[in-house]
């Protein structure tokens, strides 16, 4: 199948992967495999283009052109370039440097000045039979962009809290209610009045946990789902956070009816706490009545 390109930009010379710059196949493809080892992510990037493009191959062999992989993570203000002269490029990134969505794009870049650049199959309509002088650092090819999402590194956080996207903490500043303290964090901390927190903790254990599920988790999860499914700018700003992505993925995995209200979706994601709540309440009532 003919590849038409990856991007649509304006260049003064033909760039492989740029739509309309070539009359022949415009393939310049990036694939990535990665894993974690210790405190680092290990990446293996592979580049592919048509075998007949020996003009680019010759530039690479003479080291006039190099392959470059850009890793860009806006959320963590991280951008780094990894380069080489082989179609496979391997590199490591410390886990604490990236979080959320990371974009990977490959380029071919001029390593030195190239005189009379005229690649095979350049568009006759746009470039005719012209040749071009290329300056060092100029892009000669642009690949597809690959997105990977990485969970934040929780090494500096309480290990028990790291297992949950919703956790409850005592708070000195509230006395009559509970609430999410900050939405702009990977974990949502729900403040409970400090004087009540001990009693709350006991109520969340054993068979009584279903009371906590209905009274505390369910309202919070309902609002979380509402925010994830909201289209307004204030909530979309959280889209790279862990709690947002986890709930978004759970809703997609469960294939929930989009017409369901958020509180119904919340119950379904919690696997129906209502039944256990009613059974426990009935048991306590029966115990109270019979003494």
N, C-alpha and C positions, 0 to 999 in steps of 0.2 A: 504494500500500500504506500502510495506517494506521501511523503512527509512535507508539509507546506511551511513548517517553521514553528518557532516557540514564542517569539515576541514580535511586536509590530512597532518598530521605531524608525527614526530617520537617521541614516548614516550617509556620509559623502562617498562611501565606497561599499562594496558588497560584504556583508557579514553573514557567515553561515549560521542558520537558525533564525534569521530575521525574515519575516514574511515578505514575499515578492522580490527578494534579492537574487534569487536563482530560478532559472527555467527548469533545471533538473531537480532531483530530490534534494531536500533541504535539511537532511537529518543531522542533528548533533544532540545526542541523548545522554543523560546522566542517570545512573542508578546507584543506590546506596544500600549498604548493609552495615549494621552497627550492633554493638553489644557493650556490656559494662564489665570492667575489670578493676577491682579495687575502688578507688575514688575517681576513676576516669571513664569516659565513654570512648570506645575505640571504633573508628569509622574506616570503611573501605569503599572508595568511590570508583566507579568504572565509567569510562567514556566510550562512546560509539559513534562512528559516522561511516559513510559509504566507502567501500574498499577502493573504488576508483579515484578517490581524492588523494592521489599521491603527491599533489602539489603541497597540501598541508603536511603530509607525512615528511616530505623533504625538508620543509621549514623546521619541523620538530627535530629531525635527525641532526640538522646543522645548528640546532639550538638558537635559531632566529625567532622561534615562536615557542611559548611554553603553555602548559595547561595550568589553570588556576581554579581552585574551588573556593567560593565565598560562603562562609557560615555567618548568618545574620540573625540575631536574637534581639528584637527591639525592646522586649520587656526587661531584659537584663543589661541593656546598653552594650551588647557584645557584638563585635564584628571582627572576623579574622580571615586571612587568606592563606591557603595552603597550595603550594605549587610544585610542579615537577615536569619531567619530559616523558613520562610513561602514562599509558591510558588508565592505569590503576594508581590511585593516590591514596595512601593511608595516613591517618593522623589521629591524635588523641586530643580530647578536650576535657579538662577537669570538671567534674559534675557540679561543683559549686559555682561555675561561671555561667551556666545556662539554665533556663527554666521556661516553661510554656512552649510556644511555637517557635521553632528554629527553621529558617529558610536556607536551603542549599542550592546554589546555582554554579554552574561551571562555565568557564570562558577559555578561549584561546586568545592569548595576548602577545603582542609583538615584544620580543626581548631585546631587539635592536632594530635599527632602521632597515626598512625593506623598500627597495626601489623597483618600480614596475610591477606592482602586485595586481594580478588579474586571474582570479581563481577559475577553475573549470566550471562551466555552466552558469556564469554570472548572467543576470537578466539583461537581455538585449534591449528591452524597452527602457529600462532605467539607466543602464551603464554602457550599452553598446559594446564596442570592442576596446573601450578605454582601459588604461592601466593606471595604477595609483601609487604614490609614494606614501609609505606608512611610517609614522613616528613611533619610537619606543613607548610601550604602555598602551597602545591602541588596541581595542577589542577587535578580534577577527572572527570570533564565533561566540554565540550565547546559547546555552542549553535550556531545557525545561527546568523549572524550579520545583524542588521537592520539599514538602513540609513534614516535619516530624515534631511530635509533642513530647516534652520531657517533664516528668514530675519534679517538683522542687526538691532540693536536698534538705532532709530534715535532721541532719546530724546535730544541729545546735538547738533542737527543740526537745521537749519532753517526749520520751519514746512512746509512752502510752497515748499521748495526744496525737502523735503522728499517724496513728492507725485510723483516725476518724476525720471527716471533714466538718463535723459539728461536735464541739466539746463545750462543757459547761464549767464555768469558773465563778468563784465568789467575787462580789463587787461591792465596794464600800459606797459607791455613789448612787445606788438605787436601793429603794426600801420597800416598794410595794408591787413590783412587777419584774418580769425578766425580758431581756432584749438582746439582739445581736449587737455587740459592742463596736465592731468595725467590719464593714463589708469588703474592704479593700485588702484582705489578707487571704492566704491560701487556705487556712483553716478558719472556720467561723467560730469565734468564741462567744458564747451566750452567757451574759452576766446574770447571776442569781443573787438576790440580796444576801449579803454576807451572813447576817444573823439567821437566815433560813437555810444556808447551804448545807449544814450538817444534816438537817432533817431531810433535805432534798436528796442527799447522797444515799441515805438509808432507804428512801422510797424507791430508788432506782436499782435496788439489788434484789436478787431472788425472784420469786413469783410476782412481787410488787413492781417489777420493772415495767410491766404493761401499763401501769398507771402513769409512769414517767413518759412512756412512749406516746400515750394519748394526750397527756396534759402539756408536755414540753416539746418533745421531738416533732410531733405532728404539726403543730402551728408553725414552728421554725421551718420545717421542710416544705410546708405549703408556700410560705413566702419565698423560699429559695427557688422553687419551681416557677412561681409567678415571675420572678426576676429573670430567670433563664429564658423564659418564653416571651418576655416583653421585648418590644422593638424600640423602646426609647433609648436615647443616648446615655442617660445616667446609668442604666443597667448594662448596656453593651460594653461599657468600659471595663467590666469585670470578666470579660469573655476569656481572658488568658489565665484566670486564677483556677486553682485546683478544684475548689468546690463547684465552680461553674461547669468545668469540663466533665467532672465526675457525674454530676446530675444530668447534664446534656447527653452523655454516653449511656447512662442508665435508661433514660426515657427512650432513646433510640433502640437500645438492646431489647427492652421490654415491648417495643412496638405498641405503645399506648395510643389509644384513640385521641387524636389531637383536639377533639371536641369536649373531652372530659375536663371538668373543673380542676384547678390545681390541688384542692384538698382531696379529691378522689384519686388523682394520680399519686399524691403523697402516700395515701393508704396502700395503694397497689405496690409502690416501690418498697414499702415497709412490710410487704407480704401480709397485709390484713391484720393489724394489731387489734381491731375491734372485737373479734371473736374471743381472743385470749383475755382481753380487758373485761368483757362481760362475764366470762366464766370465772375469773378471779373475783370480780365484784359480787357475783352470785354466791360464791363460796364464802366470802367474808360475811355477807348478809345472813346466810344460813347459820354460820358459826355464831353470829351475834344473837340471832333469834333463839337458837337452841341452847345457847349458853355454853 
